[in-house]
Amino acid sequence: EYVVLATGMWSRQIGEDIGVSVPLYPAEHFYVITEPMKDLPKNIPVLRDFDDSLYLKEDAGKMLIGIFEGKSIPAFDKTNRVPEDFSFGEFPENFEHFEPYLKAALKRVPILEKAGIRKFFAGPESFTPDTNTLLGEVSEVKNLFACCGLNSIGIGSGGGVGKVTAEWMMRGHINEDLFIYDIKRFQKFHSKISFIKERVTETLGDLYGMHWPYKQHKTSRNQKLLPYHESLRDAGACFGVVGGYERPMWFAINGAKPNYEYSYNYQNWYPSAEYEATNTRKNVGLFDLTPFAKFELKGSLTHKELQRICTANVKNEKGRTTYTQMLNNDGGIEADLTVVCLDVDYFRIVSSAATRIRDRHHILKHLDQKIEFKDVTEDYACLGVFGPKSRTLMTEIAGDYFKNSDFPFASGKNITIENIKIWAQRLSYVGELGWELYIPTKDAKKVYNIIIKIGKKYKLCHAGVHAMDTLRMEKGYLHWGHDISPEENQYEAGLSFAISFKKKIDFIGKESLKKIKEQKLKKKFVILSLKKSKPGLPLLLHDEPIYCDEKIVGRTTSGNYSFNYKKNISFGYVKGDVDISNKDIEIEVEKKKYKAVLEEQPLHDSENKSIKS
């Protein structure tokens, strides 16, 4: 049996009563309706004034004036619950709150000055932590689907929401990139009153607020702090929220303040990202990777089950790591991850911070229940020590164990630092020689301090998320949720090397992949760079049209400025039957087309000499 939770603002408390996290909460929403206005045209368009948080529209010969203000009021403040009999209920008038916006409306539409007010409405409307809908199967209860949190745009999006929910239930998955709506993008704490009640005071206003690139919410912060949070702050960290954690996005230098100054062009954090990215390539950078999702699996059936749910040939040998994807039955990419063998039939899965709940749900959905499964994300901090000088730094800190012959690429082993047992694995999302260090959380600050102290002689720098994103694009590494999703398959994404048809097991999606392999690709992954490149001019992000010979042939999925190679770079997909090599290629940004070239190889270390050195 299937159940769809489509209960609007009651959904959070209904979910809470059955142990399901549904992160939404109602805020008070206000509008007024004027007295009838003579000769008011019925066909006047809806007027939206984003600067003053207003919307105005004709309503049966009257004008309706509503607001989506930046600082809203949480509803039901005393009880934190919506009464079960509150359908179409209203709150007392709050003219003091509404008056500044009404004055702005009179200034915008002067004819309103002569109109009386017939109705003052104040009522509840629910909002989510990011002003996006909640859809898909919940992680706690099988076959229970969310279909709520429509953030005041229910009429406009209701048809699509219903269609997607029906298809999701019928297939058990969705072959579209809808992660921004998947309820599993959120964790348990997101639905707690202490978080959601404050957050909706901001997200209601986000409907009419500027959608700045890299924008961070101001409310409900500091939910999860790294063990060395204060040290990072003292080092100049500007924090952003990743997987619930306060994570350093960049580190202020040269007396700058660690605050975003939002822009659609040049970013104020570029000097920091440039220093961090270039120093990592030249010396060594220290990256925090703690929010990465970490799951441990044990049992005699573990290897067999991993072979069934992963596309690559997973090695059941202590210290071996395997980069792989997990698919749905149609071959769409459901997860992008690394599988690490900690011992025979004892594995750790590491995946993206943002997809922790979603990936856990997918794994448990297909995993034999006899296998011992544990989410250990909070049990370990993770530091990435990456760069040409990382080997000499790690040798001085932990001993002579890091030679290529002793510690080859894509392997892992236990090491000790000051009698602290640490799992080190030689992998790097930034495409450099380096190690990921998995440290018991209680010991993480001590290890961090040791690395910082000894790292000074090797010109170690702190590095944040922006630098890491730039570096991974230089290396050609993909990001699930941007460059890959259930909408793509491994052949389209250039990830066929992570498919093993040789292993004697029918892994999920195998039959679909066989068919896809024999067909012409519908689209193919490309790396592009602009012929004329300046940082932020233009600001490449994602979803920009790609033109070939003046026709749209695809769209971008990621964008960044490479400070090491002085290029604006984009990842994207173009139609499978279009050859863009040696053609006139353009990327359109803000209605302007910029000449681009096809990069046949990643900008950095295309032969893997540095990373395997």
Wavefront OBJ file of the C-alpha trace (Angstrom):
o trace
v 0.000 0.000 0.000
v 1.049 3.580 -0.667
v 0.244 6.720 1.300
v 0.769 10.295 0.106
v 1.201 12.964 2.765
v -0.502 15.933 1.099
v -1.709 17.666 4.237
v -0.227 21.126 3.780
v 0.731 22.981 6.936
v -0.350 20.017 9.103
v 2.259 17.758 7.475
v 5.084 18.452 9.932
v 3.104 17.523 13.030
v 1.466 14.508 11.372
v 4.934 13.327 10.391
v 6.245 14.011 13.884
v 3.497 11.852 15.391
v 4.652 8.854 13.321
v 8.407 9.481 13.510
v 8.788 11.105 10.084
v 10.689 14.356 9.554
v 8.748 16.865 7.423
v 10.536 20.238 7.516
v 7.905 22.924 7.060
v 6.095 25.378 9.310
v 3.404 28.027 8.789
v 4.130 31.736 8.872
v 1.539 34.495 9.007
v 0.674 35.745 5.527
v -1.032 39.103 4.973
v -3.070 40.812 2.281
v -5.821 43.415 2.042
v -8.684 43.785 -0.427
v -9.929 47.248 -1.291
v -13.479 48.434 -1.731
v -14.750 48.191 -5.325
v -12.856 50.591 -7.611
v -14.753 52.238 -10.451
v -13.523 51.514 -13.977
v -10.806 49.132 -12.758
v -9.855 46.992 -15.803
v -10.251 43.255 -15.309
v -7.308 42.424 -17.561
v -4.569 44.320 -15.759
v -1.547 42.086 -15.100
v -0.366 40.983 -11.683
v 2.143 43.547 -10.443
v 5.091 42.345 -8.398
v 7.339 44.847 -6.650
v 10.274 42.803 -5.391
v 12.039 45.771 -3.788
v 9.054 46.447 -1.535
v 7.971 42.771 -1.148
v 4.577 43.507 -2.748
v 2.175 41.872 -5.136
v -0.970 43.579 -6.435
v -3.743 42.130 -8.593
v -7.331 42.798 -9.653
v -9.915 40.816 -7.682
v -13.559 41.084 -8.856
v -13.428 44.835 -9.368
v -11.295 45.368 -6.297
v -7.517 45.380 -5.756
v -5.727 42.806 -3.653
v -2.439 43.900 -2.046
v -0.290 41.146 -0.535
v 3.229 40.861 0.849
v 6.095 38.383 1.071
v 8.218 40.259 3.545
v 11.815 39.527 4.518
v 11.058 39.163 8.234
v 7.851 37.206 8.677
v 5.994 36.097 11.805
v 5.797 32.379 12.725
v 2.213 31.252 13.240
v 0.846 29.538 16.361
v 3.715 30.903 18.410
v 2.451 29.635 21.778
v 1.592 26.029 20.893
v 3.874 25.342 17.889
v 1.071 23.237 16.412
v -1.650 23.918 13.874
v -5.095 23.197 15.384
v -6.738 20.290 13.593
v -9.880 22.349 12.957
v -8.139 25.461 11.593
v -9.063 24.996 7.919
v -9.540 28.447 6.359
v -8.986 30.010 9.778
v -7.731 33.572 10.195
v -5.637 35.533 12.675
v -6.427 38.932 14.209
v -5.439 41.954 12.140
v -1.844 43.132 12.517
v -1.945 46.511 10.827
v 1.253 47.661 12.523
v 3.181 44.919 10.707
v 1.430 45.551 7.380
v 1.426 49.361 7.356
v 4.951 49.995 5.928
v 4.156 47.765 2.948
v 0.774 49.410 2.408
v 2.508 52.796 2.246
v 4.866 51.388 -0.390
v 1.856 50.114 -2.365
v 0.234 53.562 -2.319
v 3.449 55.048 -3.642
v 3.708 52.425 -6.373
v 0.001 52.671 -7.390
v -1.235 56.171 -6.401
v -4.858 55.425 -7.354
v -5.050 53.225 -4.249
v -4.943 56.318 -2.037
v -8.643 56.919 -2.770
v -9.700 53.310 -2.187
v -11.048 52.056 1.110
v -10.142 48.691 2.644
v -12.892 46.077 2.665
v -10.949 43.102 4.012
v -7.754 42.656 6.028
v -6.608 39.042 5.840
v -4.050 37.352 8.070
v -3.716 33.588 7.881
v -1.159 30.759 8.010
v 0.824 29.496 5.043
v 3.598 26.911 5.359
v 7.162 27.267 4.112
v 10.181 24.960 3.902
v 13.815 25.677 4.887
v 14.805 26.542 1.294
v 11.455 27.601 -0.244
v 11.331 24.455 -2.386
v 8.648 21.762 -2.374
v 8.885 18.476 -0.431
v 8.401 15.469 -2.718
v 9.346 11.804 -2.885
v 9.453 8.797 -0.597
v 10.394 9.651 2.985
v 13.416 7.902 4.471
v 11.672 6.600 7.600
v 8.625 4.710 6.245
v 8.466 2.572 3.114
v 5.926 3.704 0.490
v 5.064 6.926 2.341
v 5.447 9.824 -0.092
v 5.563 13.528 0.688
v 3.672 15.988 -1.469
v 3.599 19.206 0.526
v 5.493 22.396 1.301
v 4.467 24.258 -1.842
v 5.497 27.638 -0.400
v 2.533 29.690 -1.611
v 2.838 28.579 -5.244
v 0.586 25.536 -4.980
v -1.844 26.528 -7.720
v 0.942 27.122 -10.216
v 2.936 23.991 -9.408
v 0.171 21.607 -8.322
v -0.204 19.879 -11.681
v 3.495 19.134 -12.024
v 3.762 18.056 -8.402
v 0.937 15.555 -8.874
v 2.429 14.167 -12.082
v 5.876 13.713 -10.551
v 4.479 12.073 -7.413
v 2.452 9.580 -9.464
v 5.451 8.654 -11.630
v 7.710 8.349 -8.583
v 5.286 5.922 -6.936
v 4.814 3.856 -10.091
v 8.529 3.461 -10.874
v 10.028 3.591 -7.403
v 12.371 6.304 -8.688
v 12.288 9.382 -10.896
v 14.376 9.829 -14.046
v 14.647 13.584 -13.711
v 17.008 15.802 -11.764
v 14.588 16.770 -8.997
v 16.887 16.621 -5.982
v 16.078 20.240 -5.074
v 12.526 19.011 -4.337
v 13.371 15.620 -2.794
v 12.408 15.597 0.898
v 15.550 13.521 1.506
v 17.718 16.603 0.937
v 16.919 17.417 4.573
v 17.982 15.792 7.838
v 16.054 15.181 11.063
v 17.047 18.446 12.720
v 15.535 20.480 9.879
v 12.007 19.707 11.106
v 12.655 20.478 14.766
v 10.805 23.535 16.063
v 14.085 25.080 17.225
v 15.230 25.147 13.581
v 12.220 25.456 11.315
v 10.289 28.075 13.265
v 13.107 30.595 12.979
v 13.990 29.641 9.397
v 10.517 30.381 7.987
v 10.863 33.986 9.145
v 13.435 34.247 6.347
v 12.263 31.818 3.667
v 8.836 33.419 3.217
v 10.677 36.545 2.089
v 12.946 34.505 -0.191
v 10.040 34.248 -2.627
v 10.611 37.898 -3.492
v 14.213 38.209 -2.343
v 17.203 38.323 -4.682
v 18.355 34.836 -5.620
v 22.042 35.630 -5.341
v 24.646 33.082 -6.402
v 26.204 31.376 -3.364
v 23.648 32.976 -1.031
v 23.640 31.669 2.532
v 20.703 31.805 4.926
v 21.161 33.905 8.061
v 18.629 32.192 10.315
v 18.916 28.895 12.239
v 22.682 28.711 11.895
v 25.353 26.883 13.940
v 23.370 23.649 14.076
v 26.496 21.499 13.633
v 29.979 22.799 14.381
v 33.283 21.208 13.444
v 35.554 20.203 16.349
v 37.963 23.003 15.390
v 35.300 25.564 14.448
v 36.771 28.364 16.571
v 40.239 27.786 15.102
v 38.842 28.014 11.577
v 36.986 31.189 12.514
v 40.183 32.689 13.925
v 41.938 31.767 10.672
v 39.452 33.956 8.776
v 36.854 31.416 7.674
v 33.655 32.584 6.036
v 31.222 29.799 6.865
v 28.437 28.340 4.790
v 26.092 25.465 5.539
v 26.920 22.131 3.892
v 25.111 18.993 5.032
v 23.997 20.824 8.166
v 27.572 21.697 9.144
v 29.100 25.149 9.349
v 31.854 24.605 6.809
v 34.513 27.089 5.638
v 33.673 28.375 2.169
v 36.778 30.583 1.964
v 39.309 32.259 4.232
v 39.708 36.035 4.326
v 43.166 37.398 3.492
v 44.861 40.796 3.332
v 42.633 42.325 5.997
v 39.361 41.508 4.221
v 36.262 40.657 6.239
v 34.993 37.054 6.005
v 31.576 38.047 4.676
v 29.898 37.556 1.320
v 29.217 40.613 -0.816
v 26.722 39.132 -3.235
v 27.057 39.820 -6.942
v 26.178 38.356 -10.334
v 29.669 39.087 -11.605
v 33.007 39.398 -9.793
v 32.919 37.694 -6.373
v 34.539 39.343 -3.363
v 35.997 35.973 -2.305
v 37.950 35.493 -5.545
v 41.292 36.681 -4.062
v 40.933 34.089 -1.298
v 39.964 31.293 -3.681
v 42.876 32.220 -5.944
v 45.373 31.998 -3.096
v 43.913 28.738 -1.787
v 43.699 27.064 -5.207
v 47.143 28.102 -6.433
v 48.843 27.289 -3.135
v 47.259 23.825 -3.126
v 48.677 23.143 -6.585
v 52.095 24.566 -5.605
v 52.492 23.628 -1.925
v 49.758 22.075 0.225
v 46.197 22.928 1.241
v 44.143 21.764 4.223
v 40.481 21.088 3.412
v 37.732 20.074 5.808
v 35.741 17.105 4.474
v 33.892 16.197 7.677
v 30.341 16.666 6.284
v 30.894 13.931 3.673
v 28.381 11.134 4.327
v 30.011 8.038 5.847
v 28.300 4.643 6.175
v 29.802 1.394 7.465
v 28.620 -2.071 6.412
v 29.590 -5.409 7.974
v 28.683 -9.056 7.463
v 29.434 -12.093 5.344
v 27.034 -10.929 2.605
v 28.350 -7.362 2.455
v 30.683 -7.714 -0.517
v 28.124 -9.617 -2.549
v 25.479 -6.987 -1.840
v 27.810 -4.115 -2.746
v 28.579 -5.843 -6.021
v 24.835 -5.955 -6.666
v 24.070 -2.293 -5.930
v 27.296 -0.781 -7.358
v 28.349 -0.710 -11.006
v 32.113 -1.059 -10.488
v 33.938 -4.177 -9.343
v 34.257 -3.600 -5.586
v 37.458 -5.030 -4.088
v 37.073 -7.159 -0.959
v 40.661 -6.576 0.125
v 41.683 -4.457 3.101
v 42.891 -1.028 2.050
v 41.436 -1.076 -1.468
v 39.095 1.708 -2.571
v 36.614 1.683 -5.442
v 35.060 4.694 -7.161
v 31.603 3.750 -8.389
v 28.021 4.774 -9.010
v 24.702 3.291 -7.940
v 21.892 3.249 -10.489
v 18.157 2.811 -10.729
v 16.675 0.098 -12.934
v 16.627 2.458 -15.923
v 20.360 3.163 -15.658
v 20.014 6.664 -14.174
v 22.713 7.667 -11.697
v 21.266 7.573 -8.181
v 24.508 7.989 -6.221
v 28.188 8.814 -6.757
v 30.466 7.354 -4.111
v 33.681 5.699 -2.987
v 33.648 2.254 -1.370
v 36.545 1.574 1.011
v 37.403 -1.904 2.273
v 38.407 -1.521 5.934
v 38.743 -5.293 6.295
v 37.346 -8.398 4.650
v 33.541 -7.974 4.457
v 33.831 -4.660 6.311
v 33.333 -1.555 4.175
v 32.877 2.184 4.450
v 30.924 4.151 1.861
v 31.787 7.829 1.439
v 29.467 10.091 -0.551
v 28.435 13.729 -0.854
v 27.467 15.732 2.229
v 24.289 17.068 0.625
v 22.996 13.613 -0.330
v 23.528 11.861 3.010
v 19.868 10.992 3.687
v 19.084 10.266 0.054
v 22.078 7.951 -0.398
v 21.375 6.161 2.880
v 17.780 5.618 1.789
v 18.837 4.224 -1.590
v 21.358 1.837 -0.034
v 18.999 0.521 2.650
v 16.194 0.183 0.114
v 18.247 -2.384 -1.817
v 20.484 -3.869 0.904
v 19.912 -7.280 2.483
v 18.615 -6.691 6.021
v 21.091 -9.224 7.420
v 23.917 -6.754 6.838
v 24.939 -4.539 9.738
v 24.602 -0.929 8.569
v 25.637 2.167 10.529
v 25.734 5.864 9.672
v 29.072 7.038 11.134
v 29.098 10.529 9.626
v 29.224 12.233 13.033
v 31.719 9.733 14.478
v 34.633 10.942 12.367
v 36.024 14.277 11.314
v 37.813 14.243 7.985
v 40.690 16.469 6.890
v 42.079 16.538 3.369
v 45.821 17.212 3.076
v 46.381 17.855 -0.632
v 49.254 19.203 -2.700
v 52.782 18.392 -3.947
v 54.221 18.801 -0.439
v 51.587 16.645 1.265
v 53.810 13.546 1.319
v 56.712 15.228 3.118
v 54.283 16.897 5.524
v 52.506 13.631 6.336
v 55.837 11.809 6.703
v 57.029 14.307 9.297
v 53.735 14.089 11.174
v 53.073 10.339 11.089
v 56.231 8.533 9.937
v 57.772 7.121 6.792
v 54.683 5.317 5.479
v 53.706 7.462 2.510
v 56.049 6.437 -0.299
v 54.396 5.458 -3.549
v 55.524 1.857 -3.118
v 54.089 1.669 0.411
v 50.975 3.776 -0.079
v 49.811 3.719 -3.722
v 46.973 5.810 -5.095
v 43.433 4.632 -4.226
v 44.567 2.685 -1.167
v 44.035 3.176 2.557
v 45.543 2.092 5.863
v 45.593 2.868 9.559
v 48.226 5.327 10.772
v 48.864 6.964 14.135
v 49.490 10.603 15.000
v 50.386 11.240 18.650
v 48.978 7.787 19.541
v 45.675 8.616 17.828
v 44.529 5.900 15.418
v 43.516 7.388 12.070
v 42.329 5.863 8.813
v 44.202 7.494 5.914
v 43.267 6.960 2.287
v 45.080 8.277 -0.741
v 42.287 9.937 -2.660
v 41.776 13.545 -3.634
v 38.709 15.373 -4.969
v 40.973 18.294 -5.938
v 43.138 16.159 -8.231
v 46.441 16.385 -6.350
v 48.763 14.107 -4.450
v 47.239 13.861 -1.002
v 45.422 11.992 1.737
v 42.033 12.021 3.409
v 42.377 11.533 7.169
v 39.407 10.029 9.046
v 39.866 11.001 12.687
v 37.684 10.115 15.699
v 35.739 13.301 16.368
v 36.962 13.580 19.954
v 40.604 13.650 18.747
v 40.126 15.824 15.678
v 41.080 19.179 17.184
v 44.397 17.816 18.452
v 45.288 16.368 15.040
v 44.190 19.586 13.323
v 46.508 21.630 15.552
v 49.450 19.326 14.803
v 48.900 19.624 11.043
v 48.653 23.417 11.261
v 51.787 23.708 13.406
v 54.037 21.467 11.313
v 52.421 22.547 8.055
v 53.792 26.073 8.355
v 57.231 25.034 7.102
v 55.575 23.539 4.006
v 53.515 26.694 3.335
v 50.268 24.927 4.165
v 47.139 27.057 3.779
v 43.552 26.634 4.865
v 41.289 26.087 1.870
v 37.518 26.229 1.544
v 34.682 24.854 -0.537
v 35.028 27.416 -3.347
v 38.677 26.530 -3.938
v 37.839 22.821 -3.861
v 35.077 23.287 -6.426
v 37.449 25.159 -8.725
v 40.156 22.518 -8.354
v 37.828 19.577 -8.993
v 36.648 21.242 -12.207
v 40.246 21.776 -13.344
v 40.703 18.013 -12.903
v 37.449 17.166 -14.681
v 35.742 15.611 -11.648
v 31.941 15.552 -11.672
v 29.548 16.563 -8.907
v 26.316 14.652 -8.240
v 23.391 17.077 -8.278
v 25.066 19.349 -10.808
v 26.844 17.269 -13.437
v 25.229 13.878 -12.836
v 21.806 12.779 -11.585
v 19.131 10.178 -12.417
v 18.661 12.184 -15.611
v 22.063 10.993 -16.891
v 23.664 7.600 -17.392
v 27.333 6.701 -17.103
v 27.934 6.607 -20.855
v 26.581 10.123 -21.286
v 28.651 11.370 -18.336
v 31.912 9.767 -19.469
v 31.907 7.404 -16.482
v 31.807 4.082 -18.328
v 35.163 3.197 -16.710
v 33.170 2.675 -13.484
v 31.072 -0.099 -15.065
v 32.105 -3.745 -14.737
v 30.236 -6.186 -16.939
v 32.871 -8.797 -16.078
v 31.755 -9.335 -12.496
v 29.384 -12.275 -12.352
v 26.398 -10.554 -10.834
v 23.377 -8.711 -12.196
v 23.881 -5.316 -10.588
v 20.998 -2.843 -10.504
v 20.660 -1.117 -13.875
v 22.864 -3.617 -15.732
v 20.294 -4.645 -18.336
v 19.446 -1.018 -19.090
v 23.142 -0.162 -19.444
v 23.593 -2.950 -21.988
v 20.842 -1.443 -24.125
v 22.176 2.099 -23.686
v 25.637 0.928 -24.751
v 24.270 -0.257 -28.090
v 22.304 2.918 -28.776
v 23.369 6.367 -29.878
v 23.818 8.681 -26.910
v 21.065 11.246 -26.396
v 23.623 13.657 -24.946
v 27.297 13.732 -24.010
v 29.399 15.456 -21.368
v 31.742 18.265 -22.446
v 34.259 20.629 -20.862
v 34.266 24.146 -22.295
v 36.316 27.278 -21.656
v 35.782 30.845 -22.805
v 38.177 32.348 -25.348
v 38.312 35.598 -23.396
v 38.396 34.988 -19.675
v 38.267 37.327 -16.715
v 37.140 36.343 -13.201
v 33.384 36.854 -12.943
v 33.088 38.398 -16.407
v 30.837 36.604 -17.031
v 29.961 34.624 -13.912
v 29.512 31.047 -15.098
v 27.178 29.007 -12.895
v 24.919 26.375 -14.492
v 21.972 26.009 -16.869
v 23.393 28.461 -19.394
v 22.536 27.620 -23.038
v 25.340 26.160 -25.169
v 25.263 27.185 -28.842
v 26.936 25.550 -31.813
v 26.737 27.392 -35.120
v 24.080 29.683 -33.586
v 21.773 26.831 -32.511
v 21.171 25.724 -28.924
v 22.662 22.238 -28.565
v 22.897 21.843 -24.783
v 23.262 23.460 -21.384
v 25.941 23.915 -18.757
v 25.897 22.103 -15.410
v 28.812 23.700 -13.507
v 30.886 26.848 -13.911
v 33.950 28.387 -12.305
v 37.008 30.508 -12.916
v 40.277 28.574 -12.900
v 42.943 30.726 -11.270
v 45.640 28.179 -12.068
v 44.865 28.149 -15.788
v 43.358 31.644 -16.123
v 40.194 30.362 -17.750
v 36.450 30.539 -17.239
v 35.417 26.887 -17.439
v 32.054 25.164 -17.777
v 30.888 21.584 -17.637
v 27.788 20.659 -19.578
v 25.976 18.344 -21.953
v 25.335 18.692 -25.675
v 23.137 16.629 -27.965
v 24.630 13.248 -28.751
v 24.342 13.646 -32.522
v 26.098 17.036 -32.603
v 29.857 17.276 -33.145
v 31.044 20.583 -31.661
v 34.769 20.073 -32.253
v 36.271 22.813 -34.431
v 32.909 24.565 -34.518
v 31.673 28.015 -33.510
v 30.717 27.428 -29.853
v 29.119 29.995 -27.549
v 27.752 30.091 -24.007
v 24.949 32.545 -23.302
v 25.043 34.422 -19.996
v 22.654 37.277 -19.170
v 21.457 37.389 -22.796
v 25.009 37.820 -24.090
v 26.898 35.136 -26.014
v 30.544 34.400 -25.227
v 32.877 32.526 -27.571
v 33.956 29.170 -26.148
v 36.250 26.300 -27.056
v 35.973 22.578 -26.435
v 38.571 21.231 -24.010
v 39.403 17.713 -25.175
v 41.041 16.875 -21.820
v 40.750 18.210 -18.253
v 42.887 21.301 -17.706
v 44.914 19.683 -14.933
v 46.896 16.437 -14.864
v 44.928 14.692 -17.601
v 47.303 11.704 -17.484
v 47.129 11.402 -13.659
v 50.872 11.824 -13.236
v 50.651 14.262 -10.316
v 47.915 12.520 -8.394
v 49.701 9.160 -8.678
v 53.235 10.498 -8.171
l 1 2 3 4 5 6 7 8 9 10 11 12 13 14 15 16 17 18 19 20 21 22 23 24 25 26 27 28 29 30 31 32 33 34 35 36 37 38 39 40 41 42 43 44 45 46 47 48 49 50 51 52 53 54 55 56 57 58 59 60 61 62 63 64 65 66 67 68 69 70 71 72 73 74 75 76 77 78 79 80 81 82 83 84 85 86 87 88 89 90 91 92 93 94 95 96 97 98 99 100 101 102 103 104 105 106 107 108 109 110 111 112 113 114 115 116 117 118 119 120 121 122 123 124 125 126 127 128 129 130 131 132 133 134 135 136 137 138 139 140 141 142 143 144 145 146 147 148 149 150 151 152 153 154 155 156 157 158 159 160 161 162 163 164 165 166 167 168 169 170 171 172 173 174 175 176 177 178 179 180 181 182 183 184 185 186 187 188 189 190 191 192 193 194 195 196 197 198 199 200 201 202 203 204 205 206 207 208 209 210 211 212 213 214 215 216 217 218 219 220 221 222 223 224 225 226 227 228 229 230 231 232 233 234 235 236 237 238 239 240 241 242 243 244 245 246 247 248 249 250 251 252 253 254 255 256 257 258 259 260 261 262 263 264 265 266 267 268 269 270 271 272 273 274 275 276 277 278 279 280 281 282 283 284 285 286 287 288 289 290 291 292 293 294 295 296 297 298 299 300 301 302 303 304 305 306 307 308 309 310 311 312 313 314 315 316 317 318 319 320 321 322 323 324 325 326 327 328 329 330 331 332 333 334 335 336 337 338 339 340 341 342 343 344 345 346 347 348 349 350 351 352 353 354 355 356 357 358 359 360 361 362 363 364 365 366 367 368 369 370 371 372 373 374 375 376 377 378 379 380 381 382 383 384 385 386 387 388 389 390 391 392 393 394 395 396 397 398 399 400 401 402 403 404 405 406 407 408 409 410 411 412 413 414 415 416 417 418 419 420 421 422 423 424 425 426 427 428 429 430 431 432 433 434 435 436 437 438 439 440 441 442 443 444 445 446 447 448 449 450 451 452 453 454 455 456 457 458 459 460 461 462 463 464 465 466 467 468 469 470 471 472 473 474 475 476 477 478 479 480 481 482 483 484 485 486 487 488 489 490 491 492 493 494 495 496 497 498 499 500 501 502 503 504 505 506 507 508 509 510 511 512 513 514 515 516 517 518 519 520 521 522 523 524 525 526 527 528 529 530 531 532 533 534 535 536 537 538 539 540 541 542 543 544 545 546 547 548 549 550 551 552 553 554 555 556 557 558 559 560 561 562 563 564 565 566 567 568 569 570 571 572 573 574 575 576 577 578 579 580 581 582 583 584 585 586 587 588 589 590 591 592 593 594 595 596 597 598 599 600 601 602 603 604 605 606 607 608 609 610 611 612 613
